[in-house]
């Protein structure tokens, strides 16, 4: 069960089964607003992986909607007040109606419109959601290098005999994202799986494909590219 820290009370809250509205509150169209939308997207994915029906809602300017789409953020719907329990995803210090507040730290640094969208997505996911992100060329380069390495590895592992995700690995991944949406811990588990000597390649492939249902990084994109 997903447990999220409510910024209003500072207390962890279990998100129990039942229809959930993830309401992203954005101001402006910069990187901080984009990060709020990204956290809302990943939160919805985590809930869906746990079997919870989710509706993501937000009012977006056209430019931000297009930018979010480039990052693989699923388009939000118009709000439907009164339908389901609401989780408000918003920037630090922002106001929101009564309800659970899922707070997101700001993003500083230059907004490079030429940055590869998937690298930007990974760079924004690499820090805990409540901490600020300093986004610069080094962070984007590191993210792009990681994506290139992982996608190449996944394409290679896909040629090997399939194996199920090892249960301890599955449990570690779920424990990470269900603990206040700890995406950096999910990424760390993927790094461990990448270098673990006791895992068959088929299990690595299934692990990365499973985790990508949360991350949305298109880690299987290079499969068959070299054939």
C-alpha positions in Angstrom: 0.0 0.0 0.0 1.3 3.4 -0.9 2.2 5.6 2.0 2.6 9.3 1.3 3.7 12.1 3.6 1.0 14.8 3.8 2.8 18.2 3.7 -0.2 19.8 5.6 0.3 17.6 8.7 3.8 16.2 8.2 2.4 12.8 8.9 2.6 9.7 6.7 -0.8 8.6 5.3 -1.8 5.2 3.8 -3.6 5.6 0.5 -6.3 3.0 0.8 -8.0 1.3 -2.2 -10.7 3.3 -3.9 -11.0 5.8 -6.7 -8.3 8.5 -6.4 -8.0 11.9 -8.1 -4.5 13.1 -8.4 -4.8 16.9 -8.8 -1.7 18.7 -10.1 -1.6 22.4 -9.2 0.7 24.3 -11.5 1.7 28.0 -11.8 3.6 29.2 -14.8 5.1 27.0 -17.4 8.7 26.5 -16.3 10.7 23.6 -15.0 9.1 23.7 -11.5 5.6 23.4 -13.0 6.8 20.6 -15.2 8.2 18.7 -12.2 4.9 19.0 -10.4 3.2 17.4 -13.4 5.9 14.7 -13.5 5.4 13.8 -9.9 1.7 13.6 -10.4 2.2 11.3 -13.4 4.5 9.0 -11.4 2.2 9.0 -8.4 -0.7 8.0 -10.6 1.5 5.2 -12.1 2.4 3.9 -8.6 -1.2 3.8 -7.6 -2.2 2.0 -10.8 0.5 -0.6 -10.2 -1.1 -1.2 -6.8 -4.5 -1.8 -8.4 -6.0 1.6 -7.5 -8.1 3.4 -10.2 -6.7 6.9 -10.8 -7.8 10.0 -12.5 -5.2 12.8 -13.0 -6.5 16.3 -13.3 -5.0 19.7 -13.9 -5.6 23.0 -15.7 -2.7 23.6 -18.0 -1.6 26.3 -20.4 -1.1 25.0 -23.9 2.7 25.4 -23.9 3.0 23.4 -20.7 0.7 20.7 -22.0 2.9 20.2 -25.1 6.1 20.1 -23.0 4.6 17.6 -20.6 3.6 15.4 -23.5 7.2 15.4 -24.8 8.3 14.1 -21.4 5.8 11.2 -21.6 3.5 12.7 -19.0 0.1 11.5 -19.7 -2.4 14.3 -20.4 -4.5 15.3 -17.4 -8.2 15.5 -17.5 -10.5 18.4 -16.5 -11.3 18.3 -12.8 -14.3 16.4 -11.6 -14.9 17.7 -8.0 -16.5 15.2 -5.7 -15.3 12.2 -7.6 -13.0 10.0 -5.6 -10.5 11.0 -2.9 -8.1 13.7 -3.9 -4.4 14.0 -3.5 -3.1 17.5 -4.3 0.3 17.6 -5.9 1.8 21.1 -5.7 5.0 23.2 -5.3 6.4 24.0 -1.9 4.5 26.9 -0.3 1.6 26.7 -2.8 -1.9 26.8 -1.5 -4.5 24.1 -2.1 -8.0 23.2 -1.0 -8.5 20.9 1.9 -7.0 17.5 1.4 -3.7 15.6 1.3 -0.9 17.8 0.0 1.9 16.0 -2.0 4.7 18.6 -2.0 7.3 19.0 -4.8 10.5 20.9 -4.5 11.4 23.7 -7.0 13.8 23.4 -10.0 16.6 25.9 -10.5 19.0 26.2 -13.3 18.8 27.0 -17.0 15.8 25.6 -19.0 17.5 24.1 -22.1 14.8 23.6 -24.7 17.2 21.3 -26.7 17.6 18.8 -23.8 16.4 15.3 -24.7 13.0 14.9 -23.0 13.8 11.5 -21.6 17.0 12.8 -20.1 15.2 15.7 -18.5 12.6 13.3 -17.1 15.3 11.2 -15.5 17.2 14.2 -14.2 14.0 15.4 -12.5 13.2 12.0 -11.1 16.7 11.5 -9.7 16.1 13.6 -6.5 13.6 13.0 -3.8 10.4 14.8 -4.7 10.4 17.3 -1.8 14.1 18.3 -2.4 15.0 21.1 -4.8 16.6 20.1 -8.1 19.6 22.0 -9.5 19.4 21.3 -13.2 22.4 22.0 -15.3 24.4 20.6 -18.2 26.2 18.0 -16.0 23.0 16.6 -14.6 21.4 16.3 -18.0 24.6 14.7 -19.5 24.7 12.2 -16.6 21.0 11.3 -17.2 21.5 10.9 -20.9 24.5 8.7 -20.4 22.6 6.5 -17.9 19.7 6.2 -20.3 22.0 5.2 -23.2 23.7 2.6 -21.1 20.4 1.1 -19.7 18.6 1.1 -23.0 21.6 -0.7 -24.7 21.7 -3.2 -21.9 18.0 -3.9 -22.0 18.2 -4.5 -25.7 20.9 -7.0 -25.1 19.2 -8.7 -22.2 16.0 -9.0 -24.3 17.9 -11.5 -26.5 18.5 -13.9 -23.6 16.1 -16.5 -22.2 13.3 -14.8 -20.2 13.3 -15.1 -16.4 10.8 -13.7 -13.9 11.6 -10.7 -11.8 13.2 -12.1 -8.7 10.8 -11.7 -5.8 13.3 -9.9 -3.5 13.9 -7.4 -6.3 10.2 -6.9 -7.0 9.6 -6.4 -3.3 12.5 -3.9 -3.1 11.1 -1.9 -6.0 7.6 -1.8 -4.6 8.8 -1.0 -1.1 10.7 2.0 -2.5 8.0 3.6 -4.5 5.3 2.8 -1.9 7.5 4.7 0.7 6.5 8.3 -0.1 7.2 7.8 -3.8 10.9 7.2 -3.3 11.9 7.1 -7.0 15.7 7.6 -6.3 15.6 4.3 -4.3 14.0 2.6 -7.3 16.8 3.9 -9.5 19.4 2.7 -7.0 17.8 -0.8 -7.1 18.1 -0.8 -10.9 21.8 0.1 -10.6 22.2 -2.8 -8.2 20.4 -5.2 -10.6 22.6 -3.9 -13.5 25.8 -5.0 -11.8 24.6 -8.0 -9.8 26.6 -11.1 -10.8 24.0 -13.6 -9.6 21.1 -12.5 -11.8 20.5 -14.0 -15.3 20.1 -11.4 -18.1 16.5 -12.4 -18.7 15.7 -11.5 -15.1 17.5 -8.1 -15.5 15.4 -7.4 -18.6 12.1 -8.2 -16.9 13.1 -6.1 -13.9 13.8 -3.1 -16.0 10.6 -3.5 -18.0 8.6 -3.8 -14.8 10.2 -0.7 -13.2 9.7 1.3 -16.3 5.9 1.0 -15.9 6.5 3.5 -13.0 9.4 5.5 -14.4 8.2 6.0 -18.0 11.7 6.2 -19.4 11.2 4.0 -22.5 13.9 1.7 -21.3 12.9 -1.0 -23.9 13.1 1.5 -26.8 16.3 0.1 -28.3 15.0 -3.5 -28.6 15.5 -4.7 -32.1 17.2 -1.4 -33.2 20.4 -3.2 -34.3 18.6 -5.9 -36.3 
